[in-house]
Amino acid sequence: MLIKDSILLIISSLILIICVLV
């Protein structure tokens, strides 16, 4: 569960960065 949560966190932060760049 912890690994899944961290992966979700990383993915969401990546999406956020992409949105900011675009």
CHARMM-style PDB file with segment names, atoms N, HN, CA, C and O in Angstrom:
ATOM      1  N   MET     1       0.842  -1.208   0.000  1.00  0.00      PROA
ATOM      2  CA  MET     1       0.000   0.000   0.000  1.00  0.00      PROA
ATOM      3  C   MET     1       0.874   1.254   0.000  1.00  0.00      PROA
ATOM      4  O   MET     1       0.581   2.218  -0.707  1.00  0.00      PROA
ATOM      5  N   LEU     2       1.932   1.240   0.783  1.00  0.00      PROA
ATOM      6  HN  LEU     2       2.169   0.457   1.357  1.00  0.00      PROA
ATOM      7  CA  LEU     2       2.822   2.409   0.863  1.00  0.00      PROA
ATOM      8  C   LEU     2       3.447   2.701  -0.497  1.00  0.00      PROA
ATOM      9  O   LEU     2       3.546   3.852  -0.920  1.00  0.00      PROA
ATOM     10  N   ILE     3       3.865   1.634  -1.169  1.00  0.00      PROA
ATOM     11  HN  ILE     3       3.785   0.698  -0.826  1.00  0.00      PROA
ATOM     12  CA  ILE     3       4.479   1.806  -2.491  1.00  0.00      PROA
ATOM     13  C   ILE     3       3.458   2.395  -3.466  1.00  0.00      PROA
ATOM     14  O   ILE     3       3.778   3.295  -4.242  1.00  0.00      PROA
ATOM     15  N   LYS     4       2.251   1.890  -3.421  1.00  0.00      PROA
ATOM     16  HN  LYS     4       1.991   1.159  -2.791  1.00  0.00      PROA
ATOM     17  CA  LYS     4       1.191   2.377  -4.307  1.00  0.00      PROA
ATOM     18  C   LYS     4       0.925   3.862  -4.041  1.00  0.00      PROA
ATOM     19  O   LYS     4       0.761   4.650  -4.972  1.00  0.00      PROA
ATOM     20  N   ASP     5       0.886   4.226  -2.776  1.00  0.00      PROA
ATOM     21  HN  ASP     5       1.020   3.587  -2.019  1.00  0.00      PROA
ATOM     22  CA  ASP     5       0.643   5.627  -2.404  1.00  0.00      PROA
ATOM     23  C   ASP     5       1.756   6.529  -2.921  1.00  0.00      PROA
ATOM     24  O   ASP     5       1.492   7.610  -3.447  1.00  0.00      PROA
ATOM     25  N   SER     6       2.978   6.092  -2.774  1.00  0.00      PROA
ATOM     26  HN  SER     6       3.193   5.214  -2.346  1.00  0.00      PROA
ATOM     27  CA  SER     6       4.111   6.904  -3.220  1.00  0.00      PROA
ATOM     28  C   SER     6       4.101   7.053  -4.741  1.00  0.00      PROA
ATOM     29  O   SER     6       4.414   8.119  -5.272  1.00  0.00      PROA
ATOM     30  N   ILE     7       3.735   5.965  -5.437  1.00  0.00      PROA
ATOM     31  HN  ILE     7       3.481   5.100  -5.006  1.00  0.00      PROA
ATOM     32  CA  ILE     7       3.654   6.020  -6.902  1.00  0.00      PROA
ATOM     33  C   ILE     7       2.575   7.012  -7.324  1.00  0.00      PROA
ATOM     34  O   ILE     7       2.781   7.813  -8.236  1.00  0.00      PROA
ATOM     35  N   LEU     8       1.436   6.955  -6.662  1.00  0.00      PROA
ATOM     36  HN  LEU     8       1.269   6.305  -5.921  1.00  0.00      PROA
ATOM     37  CA  LEU     8       0.347   7.890  -6.957  1.00  0.00      PROA
ATOM     38  C   LEU     8       0.792   9.316  -6.707  1.00  0.00      PROA
ATOM     39  O   LEU     8       0.479  10.216  -7.487  1.00  0.00      PROA
ATOM     40  N   LEU     9       1.514   9.525  -5.631  1.00  0.00      PROA
ATOM     41  HN  LEU     9       1.768   8.794  -4.997  1.00  0.00      PROA
ATOM     42  CA  LEU     9       2.018  10.861  -5.297  1.00  0.00      PROA
ATOM     43  C   LEU     9       2.969  11.368  -6.385  1.00  0.00      PROA
ATOM     44  O   LEU     9       2.866  12.516  -6.818  1.00  0.00      PROA
ATOM     45  N   ILE    10       3.877  10.523  -6.817  1.00  0.00      PROA
ATOM     46  HN  ILE    10       3.961   9.590  -6.466  1.00  0.00      PROA
ATOM     47  CA  ILE    10       4.842  10.895  -7.868  1.00  0.00      PROA
ATOM     48  C   ILE    10       4.110  11.216  -9.173  1.00  0.00      PROA
ATOM     49  O   ILE    10       4.411  12.214  -9.827  1.00  0.00      PROA
ATOM     50  N   ILE    11       3.157  10.374  -9.544  1.00  0.00      PROA
ATOM     51  HN  ILE    11       2.913   9.564  -9.012  1.00  0.00      PROA
ATOM     52  CA  ILE    11       2.398  10.588 -10.779  1.00  0.00      PROA
ATOM     53  C   ILE    11       1.631  11.903 -10.720  1.00  0.00      PROA
ATOM     54  O   ILE    11       1.637  12.671 -11.682  1.00  0.00      PROA
ATOM     55  N   SER    12       0.982  12.161  -9.611  1.00  0.00      PROA
ATOM     56  HN  SER    12       0.977  11.537  -8.830  1.00  0.00      PROA
ATOM     57  CA  SER    12       0.210  13.397  -9.468  1.00  0.00      PROA
ATOM     58  C   SER    12       1.109  14.624  -9.526  1.00  0.00      PROA
ATOM     59  O   SER    12       0.747  15.635 -10.127  1.00  0.00      PROA
ATOM     60  N   SER    13       2.275  14.535  -8.904  1.00  0.00      PROA
ATOM     61  HN  SER    13       2.568  13.713  -8.416  1.00  0.00      PROA
ATOM     62  CA  SER    13       3.210  15.664  -8.940  1.00  0.00      PROA
ATOM     63  C   SER    13       3.739  15.869 -10.355  1.00  0.00      PROA
ATOM     64  O   SER    13       3.929  17.007 -10.785  1.00  0.00      PROA
ATOM     65  N   LEU    14       3.979  14.783 -11.082  1.00  0.00      PROA
ATOM     66  HN  LEU    14       3.825  13.859 -10.733  1.00  0.00      PROA
ATOM     67  CA  LEU    14       4.422  14.881 -12.473  1.00  0.00      PROA
ATOM     68  C   LEU    14       3.357  15.562 -13.319  1.00  0.00      PROA
ATOM     69  O   LEU    14       3.670  16.439 -14.124  1.00  0.00      PROA
ATOM     70  N   ILE    15       2.109  15.167 -13.145  1.00  0.00      PROA
ATOM     71  HN  ILE    15       1.855  14.454 -12.491  1.00  0.00      PROA
ATOM     72  CA  ILE    15       0.988  15.781 -13.869  1.00  0.00      PROA
ATOM     73  C   ILE    15       0.913  17.262 -13.546  1.00  0.00      PROA
ATOM     74  O   ILE    15       0.696  18.088 -14.433  1.00  0.00      PROA
ATOM     75  N   LEU    16       1.091  17.596 -12.284  1.00  0.00      PROA
ATOM     76  HN  LEU    16       1.268  16.926 -11.563  1.00  0.00      PROA
ATOM     77  CA  LEU    16       1.059  18.994 -11.864  1.00  0.00      PROA
ATOM     78  C   LEU    16       2.159  19.792 -12.562  1.00  0.00      PROA
ATOM     79  O   LEU    16       1.907  20.889 -13.061  1.00  0.00      PROA
ATOM     80  N   ILE    17       3.367  19.250 -12.600  1.00  0.00      PROA
ATOM     81  HN  ILE    17       3.571  18.359 -12.195  1.00  0.00      PROA
ATOM     82  CA  ILE    17       4.502  19.915 -13.262  1.00  0.00      PROA
ATOM     83  C   ILE    17       4.217  20.097 -14.751  1.00  0.00      PROA
ATOM     84  O   ILE    17       4.480  21.162 -15.310  1.00  0.00      PROA
ATOM     85  N   ILE    18       3.683  19.066 -15.390  1.00  0.00      PROA
ATOM     86  HN  ILE    18       3.469  18.201 -14.936  1.00  0.00      PROA
ATOM     87  CA  ILE    18       3.360  19.138 -16.824  1.00  0.00      PROA
ATOM     88  C   ILE    18       2.315  20.229 -17.069  1.00  0.00      PROA
ATOM     89  O   ILE    18       2.430  21.006 -18.016  1.00  0.00      PROA
ATOM     90  N   CYS    19       1.312  20.279 -16.219  1.00  0.00      PROA
ATOM     91  HN  CYS    19       1.219  19.648 -15.449  1.00  0.00      PROA
ATOM     92  CA  CYS    19       0.262  21.298 -16.355  1.00  0.00      PROA
ATOM     93  C   CYS    19       0.862  22.695 -16.230  1.00  0.00      PROA
ATOM     94  O   CYS    19       0.486  23.603 -16.972  1.00  0.00      PROA
ATOM     95  N   VAL    20       1.777  22.867 -15.310  1.00  0.00      PROA
ATOM     96  HN  VAL    20       2.083  22.130 -14.708  1.00  0.00      PROA
ATOM     97  CA  VAL    20       2.412  24.178 -15.107  1.00  0.00      PROA
ATOM     98  C   VAL    20       3.259  24.548 -16.328  1.00  0.00      PROA
ATOM     99  O   VAL    20       3.256  25.696 -16.772  1.00  0.00      PROA
ATOM    100  N   LEU    21       3.978  23.564 -16.861  1.00  0.00      PROA
ATOM    101  HN  LEU    21       3.980  22.632 -16.501  1.00  0.00      PROA
ATOM    102  CA  LEU    21       4.827  23.825 -18.031  1.00  0.00      PROA
ATOM    103  C   LEU    21       3.982  24.148 -19.256  1.00  0.00      PROA
ATOM    104  O   LEU    21       4.350  25.001 -20.064  1.00  0.00      PROA
ATOM    105  N   VAL    22       2.855  23.466 -19.390  1.00  0.00      PROA
ATOM    106  HN  VAL    22       2.556  22.773 -18.733  1.00  0.00      PROA
ATOM    107  CA  VAL    22       1.973  23.695 -20.545  1.00  0.00      PROA
ATOM    108  C   VAL    22       1.034  24.850 -20.235  1.00  0.00      PROA
ATOM    109  OT1 VAL    22       0.205  25.213 -21.070  1.00  0.00      PROA
TER     110      VAL     22
END
